[in-house]
Every structure is written in structure tokens, then in C-alpha cells.
Amino acid sequence: MRARPWGWWRESPSSPSSARQRSGRYADVGRTLHPGAWWLWALALGTAATRTTNPLLLTLLITVSAYVVATRRPDTPWSRSYSAFVKLALAVLLIRLLFATFLGSPIPGTHTLLTLPEVGLPAWAQGIRLGGEVTAEALAFALYDGLKLATLLICVGAANALASPSRLLKSLPGALYEMGVAVVVALTFAPSLIADVRRLRAARRLRGRPDKGVRGLLQVGLPVLEGALERSVSLAAAMDARGYGRTAQVPAAVRRTTAALTLGGLLGVCAGTYGLLTAEGATYGIPVLLTGLAAALAGLRLGGRRSLRTRYRPDRWDVRAWLVVASGVAVAALLALAAARDPAALHPGVVPLVAPALPLWPAAAVLLGLLPAFVAPDPKEPS
């Protein structure tokens, strides 16, 4: 009888170690939430932020998103982008306050904080001033308005920190497959290009050669460019071997219907979004937005017939994803309802200048956004 080699049990399909290895391959899918659920949750919180200028509610929205990011953010390079969005939001808020200070504000005020030297402008620039009186009412209005935009940016940063961009783009419909692949390639190769520059500069420093200045940049840039071209050729060969760009034949009527649904749906989404952001279009904004979304999704589904592809280990949309999306939608819907019923509470006035109050039930509605911190899987836990 032929002797078995040493360690044959490690390769046995029925051994416990092999079972653990097979389960570990798919454990990452079970421990992560669908990236689309995170984006829908974050966009719903951003929509809720556009419904109010109350700084207490906006601060509560920022706190909710920050807590969810702190508890459910994976330990990956792209997940560290949340701090960059927070810094960008702070910069936007500071710029808004500086504009109100130096360029003035249309809000009248009686509480003068300081008086800057005013620069005289020609007659064609009427309505614009540089310097002059800076009132507390104008700064409060600028603070409320800038904080709303900052909250929206932080919500988008939360989506970027929680959802993998490559997994999100791989989950796109078949009609957007080519665009998704292009963006995935760009997102994948940009970090590798930066890593190559750092690696080559470190190697030159270890050899005692200059890595700064024009000479160092030229000597580092040539190997980096050569490596990028080699990866591009390898990627093109791999994509060609896998049939990239191959499409199926569909009837002309289906193509025309797809184009009409997609274009009409996008126009409906733009019109509905504009209606939600303006006070005059609040009545027609939601119906037009929902109709546009339905038409666009139908067009994308029809357009997916031209794409012949399969997905390896697709992300599952399970009950937890529905709960995460429902929590964000509930926050947006309840704040929109509160803005329609009690606009004074969600939009505190600045003339006369009064301290904003925290409305109780809209604040409780914002706390519903904390649900993902308890129902979403924790990517830091071992499988």
C-alpha cells in the first residue's frame, strides 16, 4: 500500500482545519453589511439635515452619525476618510462665517459685535459691501446655514467610512457595469500608486540617495510610471480574457424604452430633489422624486439585459440591511413631518435673536438613526 505523505490530514476536505478555512473564506461576507444600505442610511440622514436649521438638531445628527461610525467602521484604509470629511465640514463652516463677517449679510441686526473698516465700491456693485458692522444676528444666521451644509458633508463622510467603495460599485446594476469597473480601477490604482512612491522614496533613503527635489522626483517618477504601465497592461489582458465589454443583443424597442425610462427618471429625480430643497416645492417634491426613482430603476433593470456577467460572492441584502435603511428613512420622514407641522421649532429665528430650543419629538426621531450601531454586524469581531 502506498504511504501517504506527511501532513495529509491538513489537506483532507473533511478535516476540521479545512472546514475552518472554507468558512473563513465566506465569513467576511457575513460580517459586513451591504454597502448600499449604508449609503441609503447616510443620505437619509443628510436629507433630514436639509429639513432644519436648528443647531441642536443638527448637532444631534452629527453625533448620531459619529457614534455609528465609531462602532461599525471597519479597520481598512478607506474607512479613515471620516476625519477628512469632518475637517472639510469645519472648513466650510469657517468660510461661511468669514463671508458673513467680511462681505456682510442681508439679515438686519441690532446687536453689533464689531465694526470693520468699510471699503467703498462703485455704483455697479450696489448690494455688496466689504466690511462694516458685524451683528450677532448675521453671524447666527450664517452659523445655522453653514452647520446645515457641514452636517450634510459629515453624513456623506459617514457613508464613505462605513461602505467599501469597490464593493458598492460592484453591486451596481448591469447597465452601469462598465462605469463601475472604470471607477473601481481608478480607486484601486490610485492608492497603489501612492504606495509605490512611498516605497521607492524609502528605498532611496536607505541607499543614501536624495528623494526630494526635482532630481529625486524624476528618479522616483520613472519607476513608478513603469510599474503603473505594467499593471495597466496586465489589467487590460485580464479584462480581455474575461470578456469585458461583451454585450447581448436586445430588440430596438427595449433599447428605446430603456433610454426613455432612464432619462425621464433622472429628470424626475432632479426635479424632486429641487422640490425638497425649496420651500415652494415641498408639496410635489416627494411624489416626483419617488416617480423618478421608480422610472430610473426600471430603466436600469432593462438596461442590464445587455450585460452578460456573473457576480462572485455578491453582497446579500438581508434583514439587517432593511433595518438600517428603515432607520434612516424614518429620521428623514419624521423631520420632514415636523418641519411641515412646526416650522418655528426646526427653523429658529434670528430676528429677534433668541436661543434655539430643542424640540423633543424631533430629537427622539433623530435618535432612531442609532439603530445601525446595534443591528449592523461588527466588522471588528473575529469570525
C-alpha positions in Angstrom: 0.0 0.0 0.0 1.3 3.4 -0.9 2.3 5.6 2.1 0.6 8.9 2.5 2.8 12.0 2.7 3.3 13.8 6.0 0.5 16.3 6.7 -2.1 14.6 4.5 -4.8 15.3 7.1 -4.4 19.0 6.7 -5.5 18.7 3.1 -8.4 16.5 3.7 -11.7 18.1 2.8 -13.4 16.6 5.8 -10.8 17.7 8.3 -11.8 20.4 10.9 -9.0 22.7 9.7 -10.2 22.6 6.1 -13.7 23.4 7.3 -12.5 26.4 9.2 -10.6 27.6 6.2 -13.7 27.2 4.0 -15.9 29.0 6.5 -13.3 31.8 6.9 -13.5 32.5 3.2 -17.1 33.5 3.5 -17.0 34.9 7.0 -16.2 38.3 5.6 -19.4 38.5 3.7 -21.5 37.6 6.7 -19.7 40.1 8.9 -20.3 43.1 6.7 -23.5 45.0 5.7 -24.5 45.7 2.1 -22.7 49.0 1.1 -25.9 50.3 -0.5 -27.7 50.1 2.9 -25.0 52.3 4.5 -25.3 54.9 1.7 -29.1 55.0 1.8 -28.9 55.4 5.6 -26.4 58.3 5.3 -28.3 60.0 2.5 -31.5 59.8 4.5 -29.7 61.5 7.5 -28.4 64.1 5.1 -32.0 64.7 3.8 -33.1 65.1 7.4 -30.4 67.7 7.8 -31.8 69.8 4.9 -35.1 70.0 6.7 -33.9 72.0 9.7 -31.6 74.8 10.7 -31.9 74.2 14.4 -28.2 73.9 15.6 -29.2 71.5 18.4 -30.9 69.0 16.0 -28.0 69.3 13.5 -25.5 68.7 16.3 -27.5 65.6 17.3 -27.5 64.3 13.7 -23.7 64.7 13.7 -23.4 62.9 17.0 -25.6 60.0 15.8 -23.5 59.6 12.6 -20.2 59.8 14.5 -21.4 57.2 17.0 -22.4 54.7 14.3 -19.1 55.3 12.5 -17.1 54.7 15.7 -18.9 51.5 16.5 -19.3 50.0 13.0 -16.3 51.3 11.0 -14.0 48.5 9.6 -10.3 48.7 10.0 -9.4 49.5 6.4 -7.6 52.4 4.7 -10.7 53.8 3.0 -12.6 53.8 6.3 -10.3 56.6 7.7 -11.8 59.2 5.4 -14.3 60.2 8.0 -11.9 62.6 9.7 -11.2 64.2 6.3 -14.9 64.9 5.8 -15.1 66.3 9.4 -12.2 68.7 8.6 -13.9 69.7 5.3 -17.1 70.4 7.2 -15.3 72.6 9.7 -13.6 74.5 6.9 -17.0 75.1 5.2 -18.4 76.4 8.4 -15.5 78.7 9.0 -15.6 80.0 5.4 -19.4 80.7 5.8 -18.7 82.7 8.9 -15.9 84.6 7.3 -18.1 85.5 4.4 -20.8 86.8 6.7 -18.1 88.8 8.6 -16.3 90.5 5.7 -19.0 90.5 3.0 -21.9 91.4 5.1 -25.3 89.7 5.4 -28.8 90.6 4.3 -30.1 89.8 7.8 -30.8 93.0 9.7 -29.5 93.2 13.3 -29.3 95.4 16.3 -26.6 93.7 18.4 -23.4 95.0 16.9 -20.3 92.9 17.8 -17.6 94.9 15.9 -17.2 97.4 13.2 -14.7 96.7 10.4 -13.4 99.4 8.0 -15.8 99.5 5.1 -14.4 99.7 1.5 -16.3 101.9 -0.9 -17.5 100.1 -4.1 -18.6 101.5 -7.4 -22.2 102.1 -8.3 -22.5 98.9 -10.4 -21.7 96.8 -7.2 -24.7 98.0 -5.2 -25.9 95.5 -2.7 -22.4 94.3 -2.0 -20.3 95.6 0.8 -16.8 94.9 2.2 -16.5 95.4 5.9 -18.9 97.4 8.0 -20.9 96.4 11.0 -20.9 92.7 12.1 -24.0 91.9 14.0 -24.8 88.9 16.2 -27.9 88.2 14.1 -25.9 87.9 10.9 -23.4 85.6 12.5 -26.1 83.4 14.0 -27.8 83.1 10.6 -24.5 82.2 8.9 -23.8 79.7 11.7 -27.1 77.9 11.2 -26.8 77.9 7.4 -23.2 76.7 7.4 -23.9 74.0 10.0 -26.6 72.5 7.8 -24.1 72.1 4.9 -21.5 70.8 7.3 -23.9 68.1 8.6 -24.7 67.0 5.1 -20.9 66.6 4.4 -20.4 64.7 7.6 -23.2 62.3 6.7 -21.6 61.7 3.3 -18.3 61.1 5.1 -20.0 58.5 7.3 -21.1 56.6 4.2 -17.6 56.7 2.8 -16.2 55.4 6.1 -18.8 52.6 6.5 -19.2 51.3 3.0 -16.4 49.9 0.8 -16.3 51.9 -2.4 -15.2 48.9 -4.5 -18.0 46.7 -3.1 -20.5 49.4 -3.7 -19.5 49.8 -7.3 -19.5 46.1 -7.8 -23.1 46.0 -6.6 -24.2 48.4 -9.3 -26.8 47.2 -11.8 -25.6 45.5 -15.0 -26.4 48.7 -17.0 -23.7 50.6 -15.1 -21.2 47.7 -15.2 -18.6 49.5 -17.4 -18.7 52.7 -15.4 -18.4 50.7 -12.2 -15.4 48.8 -13.4 -13.7 52.1 -14.5 -14.2 53.7 -11.1 -13.1 50.6 -9.3 -9.9 50.5 -11.3 -9.3 54.2 -10.6 -10.0 53.7 -6.9 -7.7 50.7 -6.7 -4.7 52.0 -8.6 -4.5 55.4 -7.0 -3.6 54.1 -3.5 -1.2 51.6 -5.1 0.5 54.5 -7.0 1.0 56.4 -3.7 2.3 53.3 -2.0 4.8 52.8 -4.8 6.1 56.4 -4.4 6.5 55.9 -0.7 8.2 52.5 -1.1 10.7 53.9 -3.7 11.5 57.0 -1.6 12.1 54.9 1.4 14.4 52.6 -0.7 16.4 55.6 -1.9 16.8 57.0 1.6 18.1 53.6 2.8 20.7 53.8 0.0 21.7 57.3 0.9 20.3 58.8 -2.3 18.2 62.0 -2.5 14.5 61.5 -2.6 13.4 65.2 -2.6 13.7 68.0 -5.1 13.5 67.8 -8.9 16.2 65.2 -9.3 14.7 62.9 -6.7 11.2 63.3 -8.2 12.5 62.4 -11.7 14.4 59.3 -10.4 11.4 58.1 -8.4 8.8 59.0 -11.0 10.2 56.8 -13.8 10.0 53.5 -11.9 6.5 54.4 -10.7 5.3 55.2 -14.2 6.9 52.0 -15.5 5.1 49.9 -12.8 1.8 51.7 -13.5 2.1 50.9 -17.2 2.9 47.2 -16.5 -0.2 47.0 -14.2 -2.3 48.6 -16.8 -1.2 46.1 -19.5 -1.8 43.2 -17.1 -5.2 44.5 -16.2 -6.2 45.0 -19.8 -5.1 41.5 -20.7 -7.1 40.1 -17.7 -10.2 42.1 -18.6 -10.0 40.9 -22.2 -9.6 37.3 -21.1 -12.7 37.6 -19.0 -14.8 39.0 -21.9 -15.0 42.7 -20.7 -17.3 44.8 -22.9 -19.2 41.8 -24.3 -22.9 42.7 -24.7 -26.0 40.8 -25.6 -28.4 41.6 -28.5 -31.6 43.2 -27.4 -34.6 44.5 -29.5 -34.6 48.1 -30.6 -37.9 48.7 -28.8 -36.3 47.6 -25.5 -33.3 50.0 -26.1 -35.6 52.9 -26.7 -37.7 52.1 -23.7 -34.6 51.8 -21.5 -33.3 55.2 -22.7 -36.7 56.9 -22.2 -37.1 55.5 -18.7 -33.6 56.3 -17.6 -33.6 59.8 -18.9 -37.1 60.6 -17.6 -36.3 59.0 -14.2 -33.1 61.1 -13.8 -35.0 64.3 -14.7 -37.7 63.3 -12.2 -35.1 62.7 -9.5 -33.5 66.2 -10.2 -36.9 67.9 -10.1 -38.0 66.1 -7.0 -34.7 66.9 -5.2 -35.0 70.5 -6.1 -38.6 70.5 -4.7 -37.4 69.0 -1.4 -34.7 71.6 -1.1 -37.1 74.6 -1.6 -40.0 75.6 0.5 -42.3 76.2 -2.6 -41.8 72.6 -3.9 -42.3 70.7 -0.7 -45.7 69.5 -1.8 -44.7 68.0 -5.1 -41.1 67.1 -4.2 -41.6 63.7 -2.7 -44.1 62.3 -5.3 -41.9 63.5 -8.2 -38.8 62.1 -6.6 -40.4 58.7 -6.0 -41.7 58.6 -9.5 -38.3 59.5 -10.9 -36.6 56.8 -8.8 -39.1 54.2 -10.0 -38.6 55.1 -13.6 -34.8 55.2 -13.3 -34.7 51.8 -11.6 -36.9 50.3 -14.2 -34.6 51.7 -16.9 -31.5 50.3 -15.2 -33.1 46.9 -14.9 -34.0 46.8 -18.6 -30.5 48.1 -19.5 -29.0 45.3 -17.5 -30.1 42.8 -20.2 -27.2 43.9 -22.4 -24.6 42.9 -19.8 -23.7 39.2 -19.7 -21.8 38.8 -16.4 -21.9 36.9 -13.2 -21.0 38.1 -9.7 -18.6 36.4 -7.4 -19.7 36.3 -3.8 -22.4 39.0 -4.1 -23.3 41.1 -1.1 -26.5 39.9 0.5 -29.3 42.3 1.3 -30.6 40.8 4.5 -32.9 41.9 7.3 -30.2 43.9 8.9 -29.8 46.0 5.8 -33.5 46.7 5.7 -33.4 47.8 9.3 -30.5 50.2 8.7 -32.3 51.8 5.7 -35.6 52.0 7.6 -33.9 53.8 10.5 -32.5 56.5 8.2 -35.7 56.8 6.2 -37.7 57.2 9.4 -35.5 60.0 10.6 -35.9 61.9 7.3 -39.6 61.3 7.1 -40.3 62.4 10.7 -38.1 65.5 10.4 -39.9 66.4 7.2 -43.2 66.0 9.0 -42.0 68.1 11.9 -40.9 70.8 9.5 -44.3 71.0 8.0 -46.2 71.0 11.3 -44.0 73.2 13.4 -41.6 75.1 11.2 -40.7 77.5 14.0 -39.1 74.8 16.1 -37.0 73.4 13.3 -36.1 76.8 11.9 -35.4 79.1 14.9 -35.4 82.8 14.0 -32.5 85.2 14.5 -34.5 88.4 14.4 -35.1 88.9 17.2 -32.1 86.9 18.4 -33.3 84.1 20.8 -31.6 80.9 22.0 -32.7 77.8 20.0 -34.8 75.3 21.8 -34.6 71.5 21.4 -37.9 70.1 20.2 -38.5 66.8 22.0 -40.1 64.5 19.5 -38.0 65.6 16.5 -34.9 64.9 18.7 -36.3 61.5 19.6 -36.8 60.9 15.9 -33.1 61.7 15.2 -32.1 59.1 17.8 -33.7 56.4 15.6 -30.6 56.8 13.4 -28.6 55.0 16.1 -30.3 51.7 15.2 -27.4 50.6 12.9 -25.0 50.7 15.9 -26.9 47.8 17.4 -28.3 45.8 14.5 -25.4 46.0 11.9 -22.7 43.4 12.2 -19.4 44.5 13.8 -16.6 44.1 11.3 -14.0 44.2 14.2 -15.3 41.0 15.8 -13.4 37.8 14.9 -15.2 35.3 12.7 
